[in-house]
């Protein structure tokens, strides 16, 4: 679980990103994608209208080992 201090910093960062987006004419930037499964609530409070929720929906992934990975 994240500490209250780190949640406060995260929330403040999301708010700063939203303010920056707004200062660059929000009509040309309709989406604000911030946050992931662990902090999407703070992202929404900070102005996000998109957030990545893969872990919340599908659960944690097993890490790929470099030796067995067919991706590289």
mmCIF file of the N, C-alpha and C atoms, coordinates in Angstrom:
data_MODEL
# 
_entry.id   MODEL 
# 
loop_
_atom_site.group_PDB 
_atom_site.id 
_atom_site.type_symbol 
_atom_site.label_atom_id 
_atom_site.label_alt_id 
_atom_site.label_comp_id 
_atom_site.label_asym_id 
_atom_site.label_entity_id 
_atom_site.label_seq_id 
_atom_site.pdbx_PDB_ins_code 
_atom_site.Cartn_x 
_atom_site.Cartn_y 
_atom_site.Cartn_z 
_atom_site.occupancy 
_atom_site.B_iso_or_equiv 
_atom_site.pdbx_formal_charge 
_atom_site.auth_seq_id 
_atom_site.auth_comp_id 
_atom_site.auth_asym_id 
_atom_site.auth_atom_id 
_atom_site.pdbx_PDB_model_num 
ATOM 1   N N  . UNK A 1 1  ? 0.842   -1.172  0.000   1.00 0.00 ? 1  UNK A N  1 
ATOM 2   C CA . UNK A 1 1  ? 0.000   0.000   0.000   1.00 0.00 ? 1  UNK A CA 1 
ATOM 3   C C  . UNK A 1 1  ? 0.890   1.240   0.000   1.00 0.00 ? 1  UNK A C  1 
ATOM 4   N N  . UNK A 1 2  ? 0.547   2.219   -0.794  1.00 0.00 ? 2  UNK A N  1 
ATOM 5   C CA . UNK A 1 2  ? 1.321   3.458   -0.875  1.00 0.00 ? 2  UNK A CA 1 
ATOM 6   C C  . UNK A 1 2  ? 1.082   4.314   0.361   1.00 0.00 ? 2  UNK A C  1 
ATOM 7   N N  . UNK A 1 3  ? 2.109   5.052   0.729   1.00 0.00 ? 3  UNK A N  1 
ATOM 8   C CA . UNK A 1 3  ? 1.964   5.941   1.882   1.00 0.00 ? 3  UNK A CA 1 
ATOM 9   C C  . UNK A 1 3  ? 1.115   7.148   1.509   1.00 0.00 ? 3  UNK A C  1 
ATOM 10  N N  . UNK A 1 4  ? 0.562   7.801   2.514   1.00 0.00 ? 4  UNK A N  1 
ATOM 11  C CA . UNK A 1 4  ? -0.239  9.003   2.261   1.00 0.00 ? 4  UNK A CA 1 
ATOM 12  C C  . UNK A 1 4  ? 0.600   10.094  1.617   1.00 0.00 ? 4  UNK A C  1 
ATOM 13  N N  . UNK A 1 5  ? 1.863   10.202  2.003   1.00 0.00 ? 5  UNK A N  1 
ATOM 14  C CA . UNK A 1 5  ? 2.740   11.216  1.412   1.00 0.00 ? 5  UNK A CA 1 
ATOM 15  C C  . UNK A 1 5  ? 2.922   10.968  -0.075  1.00 0.00 ? 5  UNK A C  1 
ATOM 16  N N  . UNK A 1 6  ? 3.158   9.706   -0.458  1.00 0.00 ? 6  UNK A N  1 
ATOM 17  C CA . UNK A 1 6  ? 3.356   9.432   -1.876  1.00 0.00 ? 6  UNK A CA 1 
ATOM 18  C C  . UNK A 1 6  ? 2.061   9.622   -2.660  1.00 0.00 ? 6  UNK A C  1 
ATOM 19  N N  . UNK A 1 7  ? 0.922   9.313   -2.066  1.00 0.00 ? 7  UNK A N  1 
ATOM 20  C CA . UNK A 1 7  ? -0.357  9.568   -2.742  1.00 0.00 ? 7  UNK A CA 1 
ATOM 21  C C  . UNK A 1 7  ? -0.574  11.059  -2.932  1.00 0.00 ? 7  UNK A C  1 
ATOM 22  N N  . UNK A 1 8  ? -0.174  11.847  -1.959  1.00 0.00 ? 8  UNK A N  1 
ATOM 23  C CA . UNK A 1 8  ? -0.299  13.296  -2.060  1.00 0.00 ? 8  UNK A CA 1 
ATOM 24  C C  . UNK A 1 8  ? 0.581   13.831  -3.189  1.00 0.00 ? 8  UNK A C  1 
ATOM 25  N N  . UNK A 1 9  ? 1.794   13.319  -3.289  1.00 0.00 ? 9  UNK A N  1 
ATOM 26  C CA . UNK A 1 9  ? 2.701   13.736  -4.363  1.00 0.00 ? 9  UNK A CA 1 
ATOM 27  C C  . UNK A 1 9  ? 2.144   13.305  -5.707  1.00 0.00 ? 9  UNK A C  1 
ATOM 28  N N  . UNK A 1 10 ? 1.638   12.080  -5.790  1.00 0.00 ? 10 UNK A N  1 
ATOM 29  C CA . UNK A 1 10 ? 1.049   11.577  -7.032  1.00 0.00 ? 10 UNK A CA 1 
ATOM 30  C C  . UNK A 1 10 ? -0.132  12.436  -7.453  1.00 0.00 ? 10 UNK A C  1 
ATOM 31  N N  . UNK A 1 11 ? -1.013  12.733  -6.519  1.00 0.00 ? 11 UNK A N  1 
ATOM 32  C CA . UNK A 1 11 ? -2.185  13.555  -6.816  1.00 0.00 ? 11 UNK A CA 1 
ATOM 33  C C  . UNK A 1 11 ? -1.750  14.937  -7.321  1.00 0.00 ? 11 UNK A C  1 
ATOM 34  N N  . UNK A 1 12 ? -0.769  15.526  -6.650  1.00 0.00 ? 12 UNK A N  1 
ATOM 35  C CA . UNK A 1 12 ? -0.271  16.849  -7.047  1.00 0.00 ? 12 UNK A CA 1 
ATOM 36  C C  . UNK A 1 12 ? 0.331   16.799  -8.457  1.00 0.00 ? 12 UNK A C  1 
ATOM 37  N N  . UNK A 1 13 ? 1.073   15.742  -8.761  1.00 0.00 ? 13 UNK A N  1 
ATOM 38  C CA . UNK A 1 13 ? 1.668   15.594  -10.088 1.00 0.00 ? 13 UNK A CA 1 
ATOM 39  C C  . UNK A 1 13 ? 0.594   15.495  -11.158 1.00 0.00 ? 13 UNK A C  1 
ATOM 40  N N  . UNK A 1 14 ? -0.454  14.700  -10.913 1.00 0.00 ? 14 UNK A N  1 
ATOM 41  C CA . UNK A 1 14 ? -1.546  14.582  -11.876 1.00 0.00 ? 14 UNK A CA 1 
ATOM 42  C C  . UNK A 1 14 ? -2.233  15.930  -12.084 1.00 0.00 ? 14 UNK A C  1 
ATOM 43  N N  . UNK A 1 15 ? -2.414  16.687  -11.020 1.00 0.00 ? 15 UNK A N  1 
ATOM 44  C CA . UNK A 1 15 ? -3.028  18.014  -11.135 1.00 0.00 ? 15 UNK A CA 1 
ATOM 45  C C  . UNK A 1 15 ? -2.149  18.953  -11.955 1.00 0.00 ? 15 UNK A C  1 
ATOM 46  N N  . UNK A 1 16 ? -0.832  18.866  -11.788 1.00 0.00 ? 16 UNK A N  1 
ATOM 47  C CA . UNK A 1 16 ? 0.082   19.698  -12.569 1.00 0.00 ? 16 UNK A CA 1 
ATOM 48  C C  . UNK A 1 16 ? 0.015   19.333  -14.051 1.00 0.00 ? 16 UNK A C  1 
ATOM 49  N N  . UNK A 1 17 ? -0.068  18.042  -14.352 1.00 0.00 ? 17 UNK A N  1 
ATOM 50  C CA . UNK A 1 17 ? -0.171  17.600  -15.745 1.00 0.00 ? 17 UNK A CA 1 
ATOM 51  C C  . UNK A 1 17 ? -1.468  18.113  -16.363 1.00 0.00 ? 17 UNK A C  1 
ATOM 52  N N  . UNK A 1 18 ? -2.564  18.041  -15.618 1.00 0.00 ? 18 UNK A N  1 
ATOM 53  C CA . UNK A 1 18 ? -3.850  18.540  -16.118 1.00 0.00 ? 18 UNK A CA 1 
ATOM 54  C C  . UNK A 1 18 ? -3.780  20.039  -16.370 1.00 0.00 ? 18 UNK A C  1 
ATOM 55  N N  . UNK A 1 19 ? -3.141  20.790  -15.480 1.00 0.00 ? 19 UNK A N  1 
ATOM 56  C CA . UNK A 1 19 ? -3.010  22.240  -15.656 1.00 0.00 ? 19 UNK A CA 1 
ATOM 57  C C  . UNK A 1 19 ? -2.164  22.553  -16.886 1.00 0.00 ? 19 UNK A C  1 
ATOM 58  N N  . UNK A 1 20 ? -1.103  21.795  -17.104 1.00 0.00 ? 20 UNK A N  1 
ATOM 59  C CA . UNK A 1 20 ? -0.259  21.990  -18.279 1.00 0.00 ? 20 UNK A CA 1 
ATOM 60  C C  . UNK A 1 20 ? -1.051  21.728  -19.551 1.00 0.00 ? 20 UNK A C  1 
ATOM 61  N N  . UNK A 1 21 ? -1.817  20.646  -19.563 1.00 0.00 ? 21 UNK A N  1 
ATOM 62  C CA . UNK A 1 21 ? -2.665  20.326  -20.719 1.00 0.00 ? 21 UNK A CA 1 
ATOM 63  C C  . UNK A 1 21 ? -3.638  21.462  -20.992 1.00 0.00 ? 21 UNK A C  1 
ATOM 64  N N  . UNK A 1 22 ? -4.247  21.969  -19.936 1.00 0.00 ? 22 UNK A N  1 
ATOM 65  C CA . UNK A 1 22 ? -5.226  23.040  -20.086 1.00 0.00 ? 22 UNK A CA 1 
ATOM 66  C C  . UNK A 1 22 ? -4.574  24.307  -20.634 1.00 0.00 ? 22 UNK A C  1 
ATOM 67  N N  . UNK A 1 23 ? -3.343  24.581  -20.221 1.00 0.00 ? 23 UNK A N  1 
ATOM 68  C CA . UNK A 1 23 ? -2.655  25.786  -20.686 1.00 0.00 ? 23 UNK A CA 1 
ATOM 69  C C  . UNK A 1 23 ? -2.285  25.706  -22.164 1.00 0.00 ? 23 UNK A C  1 
ATOM 70  N N  . UNK A 1 24 ? -2.276  24.501  -22.730 1.00 0.00 ? 24 UNK A N  1 
ATOM 71  C CA . UNK A 1 24 ? -1.974  24.324  -24.149 1.00 0.00 ? 24 UNK A CA 1 
ATOM 72  C C  . UNK A 1 24 ? -3.230  24.065  -24.963 1.00 0.00 ? 24 UNK A C  1 
ATOM 73  N N  . UNK A 1 25 ? -4.316  24.709  -24.599 1.00 0.00 ? 25 UNK A N  1 
ATOM 74  C CA . UNK A 1 25 ? -5.569  24.626  -25.343 1.00 0.00 ? 25 UNK A CA 1 
ATOM 75  C C  . UNK A 1 25 ? -6.146  23.210  -25.306 1.00 0.00 ? 25 UNK A C  1 
ATOM 76  N N  . UNK A 1 26 ? -6.910  22.942  -24.294 1.00 0.00 ? 26 UNK A N  1 
ATOM 77  C CA . UNK A 1 26 ? -7.463  21.609  -24.055 1.00 0.00 ? 26 UNK A CA 1 
ATOM 78  C C  . UNK A 1 26 ? -8.326  21.106  -25.206 1.00 0.00 ? 26 UNK A C  1 
ATOM 79  N N  . UNK A 1 27 ? -8.850  21.990  -26.040 1.00 0.00 ? 27 UNK A N  1 
ATOM 80  C CA . UNK A 1 27 ? -9.686  21.518  -27.143 1.00 0.00 ? 27 UNK A CA 1 
ATOM 81  C C  . UNK A 1 27 ? -8.874  20.736  -28.161 1.00 0.00 ? 27 UNK A C  1 
ATOM 82  N N  . UNK A 1 28 ? -7.585  21.037  -28.287 1.00 0.00 ? 28 UNK A N  1 
ATOM 83  C CA . UNK A 1 28 ? -6.762  20.270  -29.221 1.00 0.00 ? 28 UNK A CA 1 
ATOM 84  C C  . UNK A 1 28 ? -6.153  19.039  -28.552 1.00 0.00 ? 28 UNK A C  1 
ATOM 85  N N  . UNK A 1 29 ? -6.307  18.933  -27.239 1.00 0.00 ? 29 UNK A N  1 
ATOM 86  C CA . UNK A 1 29 ? -5.826  17.775  -26.485 1.00 0.00 ? 29 UNK A CA 1 
ATOM 87  C C  . UNK A 1 29 ? -6.976  17.227  -25.644 1.00 0.00 ? 29 UNK A C  1 
ATOM 88  N N  . UNK A 1 30 ? -7.942  16.551  -26.272 1.00 0.00 ? 30 UNK A N  1 
ATOM 89  C CA . UNK A 1 30 ? -9.143  16.137  -25.543 1.00 0.00 ? 30 UNK A CA 1 
ATOM 90  C C  . UNK A 1 30 ? -8.910  15.042  -24.505 1.00 0.00 ? 30 UNK A C  1 
ATOM 91  N N  . UNK A 1 31 ? -7.860  14.228  -24.674 1.00 0.00 ? 31 UNK A N  1 
ATOM 92  C CA . UNK A 1 31 ? -7.616  13.157  -23.719 1.00 0.00 ? 31 UNK A CA 1 
ATOM 93  C C  . UNK A 1 31 ? -6.492  13.526  -22.764 1.00 0.00 ? 31 UNK A C  1 
ATOM 94  N N  . UNK A 1 32 ? -6.660  13.093  -21.535 1.00 0.00 ? 32 UNK A N  1 
ATOM 95  C CA . UNK A 1 32 ? -5.583  13.188  -20.553 1.00 0.00 ? 32 UNK A CA 1 
ATOM 96  C C  . UNK A 1 32 ? -5.422  11.802  -19.953 1.00 0.00 ? 32 UNK A C  1 
ATOM 97  N N  . UNK A 1 33 ? -4.374  11.108  -20.369 1.00 0.00 ? 33 UNK A N  1 
ATOM 98  C CA . UNK A 1 33 ? -4.136  9.734   -19.939 1.00 0.00 ? 33 UNK A CA 1 
ATOM 99  C C  . UNK A 1 33 ? -3.045  9.718   -18.881 1.00 0.00 ? 33 UNK A C  1 
ATOM 100 N N  . UNK A 1 34 ? -3.453  9.549   -17.635 1.00 0.00 ? 34 UNK A N  1 
ATOM 101 C CA . UNK A 1 34 ? -2.510  9.395   -16.535 1.00 0.00 ? 34 UNK A CA 1 
ATOM 102 C C  . UNK A 1 34 ? -3.032  8.304   -15.622 1.00 0.00 ? 34 UNK A C  1 
ATOM 103 N N  . UNK A 1 35 ? -2.160  7.741   -14.838 1.00 0.00 ? 35 UNK A N  1 
ATOM 104 C CA . UNK A 1 35 ? -2.565  6.753   -13.852 1.00 0.00 ? 35 UNK A CA 1 
ATOM 105 C C  . UNK A 1 35 ? -2.573  5.334   -14.375 1.00 0.00 ? 35 UNK A C  1 
ATOM 106 N N  . UNK A 1 36 ? -2.455  4.432   -13.418 1.00 0.00 ? 36 UNK A N  1 
ATOM 107 C CA . UNK A 1 36 ? -2.504  2.991   -13.668 1.00 0.00 ? 36 UNK A CA 1 
ATOM 108 C C  . UNK A 1 36 ? -3.396  2.369   -12.596 1.00 0.00 ? 36 UNK A C  1 
ATOM 109 N N  . UNK A 1 37 ? -3.491  1.066   -12.589 1.00 0.00 ? 37 UNK A N  1 
ATOM 110 C CA . UNK A 1 37 ? -4.386  0.377   -11.656 1.00 0.00 ? 37 UNK A CA 1 
ATOM 111 C C  . UNK A 1 37 ? -4.191  0.796   -10.205 1.00 0.00 ? 37 UNK A C  1 
ATOM 112 N N  . UNK A 1 38 ? -2.959  1.074   -9.815  1.00 0.00 ? 38 UNK A N  1 
ATOM 113 C CA . UNK A 1 38 ? -2.681  1.382   -8.410  1.00 0.00 ? 38 UNK A CA 1 
ATOM 114 C C  . UNK A 1 38 ? -2.990  2.815   -8.008  1.00 0.00 ? 38 UNK A C  1 
ATOM 115 N N  . UNK A 1 39 ? -3.180  3.718   -8.990  1.00 0.00 ? 39 UNK A N  1 
ATOM 116 C CA . UNK A 1 39 ? -3.432  5.115   -8.622  1.00 0.00 ? 39 UNK A CA 1 
ATOM 117 C C  . UNK A 1 39 ? -4.455  5.801   -9.522  1.00 0.00 ? 39 UNK A C  1 
ATOM 118 N N  . UNK A 1 40 ? -5.338  5.026   -10.122 1.00 0.00 ? 40 UNK A N  1 
ATOM 119 C CA . UNK A 1 40 ? -6.299  5.620   -11.050 1.00 0.00 ? 40 UNK A CA 1 
ATOM 120 C C  . UNK A 1 40 ? -7.247  6.599   -10.363 1.00 0.00 ? 40 UNK A C  1 
ATOM 121 N N  . UNK A 1 41 ? -7.561  6.374   -9.086  1.00 0.00 ? 41 UNK A N  1 
ATOM 122 C CA . UNK A 1 41 ? -8.468  7.297   -8.390  1.00 0.00 ? 41 UNK A CA 1 
ATOM 123 C C  . UNK A 1 41 ? -7.844  8.685   -8.276  1.00 0.00 ? 41 UNK A C  1 
ATOM 124 N N  . UNK A 1 42 ? -6.556  8.734   -7.942  1.00 0.00 ? 42 UNK A N  1 
ATOM 125 C CA . UNK A 1 42 ? -5.859  10.018  -7.872  1.00 0.00 ? 42 UNK A CA 1 
ATOM 126 C C  . UNK A 1 42 ? -5.768  10.652  -9.254  1.00 0.00 ? 42 UNK A C  1 
ATOM 127 N N  . UNK A 1 43 ? -5.573  9.826   -10.284 1.00 0.00 ? 43 UNK A N  1 
ATOM 128 C CA . UNK A 1 43 ? -5.510  10.346  -11.648 1.00 0.00 ? 43 UNK A CA 1 
ATOM 129 C C  . UNK A 1 43 ? -6.836  10.986  -12.052 1.00 0.00 ? 43 UNK A C  1 
ATOM 130 N N  . UNK A 1 44 ? -7.939  10.332  -11.730 1.00 0.00 ? 44 UNK A N  1 
ATOM 131 C CA . UNK A 1 44 ? -9.261  10.883  -12.048 1.00 0.00 ? 44 UNK A CA 1 
ATOM 132 C C  . UNK A 1 44 ? -9.492  12.181  -11.287 1.00 0.00 ? 44 UNK A C  1 
ATOM 133 N N  . UNK A 1 45 ? -9.134  12.187  -10.005 1.00 0.00 ? 45 UNK A N  1 
ATOM 134 C CA . UNK A 1 45 ? -9.265  13.416  -9.216  1.00 0.00 ? 45 UNK A CA 1 
ATOM 135 C C  . UNK A 1 45 ? -8.407  14.530  -9.800  1.00 0.00 ? 45 UNK A C  1 
ATOM 136 N N  . UNK A 1 46 ? -7.287  14.150  -10.424 1.00 0.00 ? 46 UNK A N  1 
ATOM 137 C CA . UNK A 1 46 ? -6.388  15.128  -11.018 1.00 0.00 ? 46 UNK A CA 1 
ATOM 138 C C  . UNK A 1 46 ? -6.780  15.550  -12.418 1.00 0.00 ? 46 UNK A C  1 
ATOM 139 N N  . UNK A 1 47 ? -7.869  15.004  -12.961 1.00 0.00 ? 47 UNK A N  1 
ATOM 140 C CA . UNK A 1 47 ? -8.361  15.448  -14.259 1.00 0.00 ? 47 UNK A CA 1 
ATOM 141 C C  . UNK A 1 47 ? -8.246  14.445  -15.388 1.00 0.00 ? 47 UNK A C  1 
ATOM 142 N N  . UNK A 1 48 ? -7.758  13.247  -15.139 1.00 0.00 ? 48 UNK A N  1 
ATOM 143 C CA . UNK A 1 48 ? -7.604  12.250  -16.203 1.00 0.00 ? 48 UNK A CA 1 
ATOM 144 C C  . UNK A 1 48 ? -8.957  11.773  -16.709 1.00 0.00 ? 48 UNK A C  1 
ATOM 145 N N  . UNK A 1 49 ? -9.022  11.528  -18.013 1.00 0.00 ? 49 UNK A N  1 
ATOM 146 C CA . UNK A 1 49 ? -10.207 10.887  -18.572 1.00 0.00 ? 49 UNK A CA 1 
ATOM 147 C C  . UNK A 1 49 ? -9.843  9.554   -19.236 1.00 0.00 ? 49 UNK A C  1 
ATOM 148 N N  . UNK A 1 50 ? -8.593  9.156   -19.137 1.00 0.00 ? 50 UNK A N  1 
ATOM 149 C CA . UNK A 1 50 ? -8.112  7.837   -19.539 1.00 0.00 ? 50 UNK A CA 1 
ATOM 150 C C  . UNK A 1 50 ? -7.125  7.364   -18.482 1.00 0.00 ? 50 UNK A C  1 
ATOM 151 N N  . UNK A 1 51 ? -7.161  6.079   -18.159 1.00 0.00 ? 51 UNK A N  1 
ATOM 152 C CA . UNK A 1 51 ? -6.206  5.501   -17.226 1.00 0.00 ? 51 UNK A CA 1 
ATOM 153 C C  . UNK A 1 51 ? -6.005  4.038   -17.589 1.00 0.00 ? 51 UNK A C  1 
ATOM 154 N N  . UNK A 1 52 ? -4.815  3.516   -17.340 1.00 0.00 ? 52 UNK A N  1 
ATOM 155 C CA . UNK A 1 52 ? -4.496  2.132   -17.679 1.00 0.00 ? 52 UNK A CA 1 
ATOM 156 C C  . UNK A 1 52 ? -4.850  1.227   -16.498 1.00 0.00 ? 52 UNK A C  1 
ATOM 157 N N  . UNK A 1 53 ? -5.748  0.283   -16.731 1.00 0.00 ? 53 UNK A N  1 
ATOM 158 C CA . UNK A 1 53 ? -6.278  -0.552  -15.649 1.00 0.00 ? 53 UNK A CA 1 
ATOM 159 C C  . UNK A 1 53 ? -6.052  -2.042  -15.875 1.00 0.00 ? 53 UNK A C  1 
ATOM 160 N N  . UNK A 1 54 ? -5.038  -2.397  -16.626 1.00 0.00 ? 54 UNK A N  1 
ATOM 161 C CA . UNK A 1 54 ? -4.799  -3.800  -16.960 1.00 0.00 ? 54 UNK A CA 1 
ATOM 162 C C  . UNK A 1 54 ? -4.685  -4.714  -15.758 1.00 0.00 ? 54 UNK A C  1 
ATOM 163 N N  . UNK A 1 55 ? -3.893  -4.333  -14.773 1.00 0.00 ? 55 UNK A N  1 
ATOM 164 C CA . UNK A 1 55 ? -3.712  -5.178  -13.595 1.00 0.00 ? 55 UNK A CA 1 
ATOM 165 C C  . UNK A 1 55 ? -5.009  -5.307  -12.809 1.00 0.00 ? 55 UNK A C  1 
ATOM 166 N N  . UNK A 1 56 ? -5.779  -4.234  -12.715 1.00 0.00 ? 56 UNK A N  1 
ATOM 167 C CA . UNK A 1 56 ? -7.052  -4.279  -11.986 1.00 0.00 ? 56 UNK A CA 1 
ATOM 168 C C  . UNK A 1 56 ? -8.045  -5.217  -12.673 1.00 0.00 ? 56 UNK A C  1 
ATOM 169 N N  . UNK A 1 57 ? -7.991  -5.277  -13.991 1.00 0.00 ? 57 UNK A N  1 
ATOM 170 C CA . UNK A 1 57 ? -8.929  -6.110  -14.742 1.00 0.00 ? 57 UNK A CA 1 
ATOM 171 C C  . UNK A 1 57 ? -8.425  -7.548  -14.873 1.00 0.00 ? 57 UNK A C  1 
ATOM 172 N N  . UNK A 1 58 ? -7.160  -7.710  -15.270 1.00 0.00 ? 58 UNK A N  1 
ATOM 173 C CA . UNK A 1 58 ? -6.631  -9.029  -15.607 1.00 0.00 ? 58 UNK A CA 1 
ATOM 174 C C  . UNK A 1 58 ? -5.733  -9.645  -14.538 1.00 0.00 ? 58 UNK A C  1 
ATOM 175 N N  . UNK A 1 59 ? -5.347  -8.878  -13.540 1.00 0.00 ? 59 UNK A N  1 
ATOM 176 C CA . UNK A 1 59 ? -4.426  -9.374  -12.517 1.00 0.00 ? 59 UNK A CA 1 
ATOM 177 C C  . UNK A 1 59 ? -2.980  -9.143  -12.922 1.00 0.00 ? 59 UNK A C  1 
ATOM 178 N N  . UNK A 1 60 ? -2.090  -9.460  -12.009 1.00 0.00 ? 60 UNK A N  1 
ATOM 179 C CA . UNK A 1 60 ? -0.658  -9.266  -12.262 1.00 0.00 ? 60 UNK A CA 1 
ATOM 180 C C  . UNK A 1 60 ? -0.162  -10.252 -13.306 1.00 0.00 ? 60 UNK A C  1 
ATOM 181 N N  . UNK A 1 61 ? 0.829   -9.803  -14.074 1.00 0.00 ? 61 UNK A N  1 
ATOM 182 C CA . UNK A 1 61 ? 1.456   -10.675 -15.061 1.00 0.00 ? 61 UNK A CA 1 
ATOM 183 C C  . UNK A 1 61 ? 2.682   -11.328 -14.450 1.00 0.00 ? 61 UNK A C  1 
ATOM 184 N N  . UNK A 1 62 ? 3.007   -12.476 -14.979 1.00 0.00 ? 62 UNK A N  1 
ATOM 185 C CA . UNK A 1 62 ? 4.239   -13.132 -14.583 1.00 0.00 ? 62 UNK A CA 1 
ATOM 186 C C  . UNK A 1 62 ? 5.361   -12.508 -15.406 1.00 0.00 ? 62 UNK A C  1 
ATOM 187 N N  . UNK A 1 63 ? 6.456   -12.170 -14.755 1.00 0.00 ? 63 UNK A N  1 
ATOM 188 C CA . UNK A 1 63 ? 7.576   -11.550 -15.457 1.00 0.00 ? 63 UNK A CA 1 
ATOM 189 C C  . UNK A 1 63 ? 8.184   -12.543 -16.443 1.00 0.00 ? 63 UNK A C  1 
ATOM 190 N N  . UNK A 1 64 ? 8.554   -12.036 -17.619 1.00 0.00 ? 64 UNK A N  1 
ATOM 191 C CA . UNK A 1 64 ? 9.233   -12.867 -18.607 1.00 0.00 ? 64 UNK A CA 1 
ATOM 192 C C  . UNK A 1 64 ? 10.708  -12.944 -18.247 1.00 0.00 ? 64 UNK A C  1 
ATOM 193 N N  . UNK A 1 65 ? 11.283  -14.119 -18.338 1.00 0.00 ? 65 UNK A N  1 
ATOM 194 C CA . UNK A 1 65 ? 12.728  -14.218 -18.146 1.00 0.00 ? 65 UNK A CA 1 
ATOM 195 C C  . UNK A 1 65 ? 13.382  -13.969 -19.494 1.00 0.00 ? 65 UNK A C  1 
ATOM 196 N N  . UNK A 1 66 ? 14.514  -13.326 -19.501 1.00 0.00 ? 66 UNK A N  1 
ATOM 197 C CA . UNK A 1 66 ? 15.208  -13.017 -20.756 1.00 0.00 ? 66 UNK A CA 1 
ATOM 198 C C  . UNK A 1 66 ? 15.585  -14.279 -21.522 1.00 0.00 ? 66 UNK A C  1 
ATOM 199 N N  . UNK A 1 67 ? 15.900  -15.338 -20.800 1.00 0.00 ? 67 UNK A N  1 
ATOM 200 C CA . UNK A 1 67 ? 16.333  -16.582 -21.429 1.00 0.00 ? 67 UNK A CA 1 
ATOM 201 C C  . UNK A 1 67 ? 15.200  -17.238 -22.215 1.00 0.00 ? 67 UNK A C  1 
ATOM 202 N N  . UNK A 1 68 ? 13.981  -17.176 -21.697 1.00 0.00 ? 68 UNK A N  1 
ATOM 203 C CA . UNK A 1 68 ? 12.853  -17.868 -22.315 1.00 0.00 ? 68 UNK A CA 1 
ATOM 204 C C  . UNK A 1 68 ? 11.966  -16.964 -23.155 1.00 0.00 ? 68 UNK A C  1 
ATOM 205 N N  . UNK A 1 69 ? 12.331  -15.725 -23.294 1.00 0.00 ? 69 UNK A N  1 
ATOM 206 C CA . UNK A 1 69 ? 11.483  -14.781 -24.003 1.00 0.00 ? 69 UNK A CA 1 
ATOM 207 C C  . UNK A 1 69 ? 11.638  -14.933 -25.509 1.00 0.00 ? 69 UNK A C  1 
ATOM 208 N N  . UNK A 1 70 ? 10.522  -15.042 -26.203 1.00 0.00 ? 70 UNK A N  1 
ATOM 209 C CA . UNK A 1 70 ? 10.561  -15.108 -27.663 1.00 0.00 ? 70 UNK A CA 1 
ATOM 210 C C  . UNK A 1 70 ? 10.354  -13.730 -28.274 1.00 0.00 ? 70 UNK A C  1 
ATOM 211 N N  . UNK A 1 71 ? 10.288  -12.699 -27.436 1.00 0.00 ? 71 UNK A N  1 
ATOM 212 C CA . UNK A 1 71 ? 10.057  -11.348 -27.935 1.00 0.00 ? 71 UNK A CA 1 
ATOM 213 C C  . UNK A 1 71 ? 11.327  -10.696 -28.465 1.00 0.00 ? 71 UNK A C  1 
ATOM 214 N N  . UNK A 1 72 ? 12.480  -11.225 -28.115 1.00 0.00 ? 72 UNK A N  1 
ATOM 215 C CA . UNK A 1 72 ? 13.745  -10.573 -28.500 1.00 0.00 ? 72 UNK A CA 1 
ATOM 216 C C  . UNK A 1 72 ? 14.551  -11.433 -29.421 1.00 0.00 ? 72 UNK A C  1 
# 
